[in-house]
Amino acid sequence: MREDRQTLMLAHLSQLLDLVTGFGGFIVPLVIWISKKDEIYDMDEQGKGIINFQLSMFLYALICVPLILLIGLGFLGLIAIGIICLVFPVINAIKVNNGEEPHYPFSIRFIN
């Protein structure tokens, strides 16, 4: 296995494709993780973290949709999820580039 911070950083930043294209923020990191998890040191663990984060944010967004109709607070939840989905991939890409351990808060461990 080799250490490749650039590919790890790309995997974290590829989540931002959702904000640019509307899709790809789940598929691209998934493809990078599956194709490189045996080649790049720490890709397996970080790839799982990225996928868990994406699945968690999707679940939280689904929960917010009925809350829009019920209380109207779902809008605030969706705004918060949007900010979280923008900020944490960038923070974790910087951490990975600096050799630090990334962390995604609010993630549910779907994949161990």
N, C-alpha and C positions, 0 to 999 in steps of 0.2 A: 504494500500500500504506500501511496505517496501523499504528501501533504500538498494541498492545492487550495489556498485561501481564496483565489479568484473565483473558482467554480462554486465554492461554498457561498461566497458573497453574491454571486449571480443567482444562486438558488433562492436566497433570501429576498433579493430585489425583484425576482421574477413574479413575486406575489403582487406587485404593483401593477401588473398587466390588467388586473380587474378594473383598476381606476382609469386606465387609458383606453382599453379595447372593450371592456365589459365582460370579458371572459379570458381564460388563460392563466389566471392567478392561482388556480388549483392544478390545472393540467400540466403546465410547464414545470413547476417544482416537482410534481409527481414523476414526470418523465426523467428529469435530472436525477432525482433520488434513486429511482429504480435502475437506471442505466449506470450510475456511478458509485452506488453504495459499496461495491466490493473493490473498487479501484482507489477511492480517495479516503484518506484517514478522516474519521469523524463524520463522513457524509451520511452514514446510516442513522446515527443518533440525531443529527440536525435535520435530516430529511423527515424523520418521524415527527420531530417537533414542529416543523413547518406544516405538515399535513394535518396534525392534530389541531394546530392553531386555525388553519383554514376551515376544517370541519366544525370546530367550536364556534367560530364567528358566523358561519352559515346557520348553525343551530340557533344561536342567539338572535340572528336576524329573523328567522322563522318565528321565534317566540314573540318578537316585537310587532309582527304584522297584525295579529289579532288584538294586540294592545292598542293599536291605532284606532280600531273601531270601538273598543271598549272604553278606554280612558283618554286616548290621545297622547299618552306618554310614550307610545311606541315610536313616535317621531324623534323624541329625545334619545331613545335607545338606539335607533338607526344612525343618528348623527354621531353618537358616541362610538358605535361600532365602526363607522367610516373613519373616524379619527384614529382609533386604535389600529385599524388595518393599514393606515398610512404611516403612522409613526413607528410602530414596533418592527416592521421589516427593515426600515432604514436604520434604526438603532442597532438591530442585531447584525445587519450587514457590516456596519462600522465596527462592532465588537469582534466579529469574525476576522475582519481585515487586520485588526490590532492583536489577534491571537487570544482574545478573551472568549469565555463561554457565553453563548447567546441564551436568552430566556424569554419565553412568551408567556405573559400572564394571562389569566382567564382561560387557559387551555385545558380541555378535558382529554385525558389520556385514552383515546380510542385505539391507538396502535402503540404497543409496547416494544 
